[in-house]
Amino acid sequence: MSGYQCTECDEVYPTLAEAGQCHYGIGGVVEVDRYKIVRFYQDLNRRKRTMMTGLTLEEAQAHCQREDTHGDGWFDGYEAE
């Protein structure tokens, strides 16, 4: 899944039409990929779980670098949507 980012304000919108109507006026729009946070488990019998969706790469990376996103037998990672 991707979104559209206004180059004037860096806000990400789900559709090109919404990005084109950004309150900052006429600016550029670029397509950006979206990522989801996935919780992985050491126990191979336990399935991974999607924790969050619709994130930019920077948001997903920042989430995964937090201290509260890993523990004994699990960690959060990210995948492209």
Beta strands, then each sheet from edge to edge (+ up, - down):
strand 1: 2-6
strand 2: 12-13
strand 3: 29-33
strand 4: 35-41
strand 5: 49-55
strand 6: 70-71
strand 7: 74-80
sheet 1: 2+ 1- 3+
sheet 2: 5+ 4- 7+ 6-
end
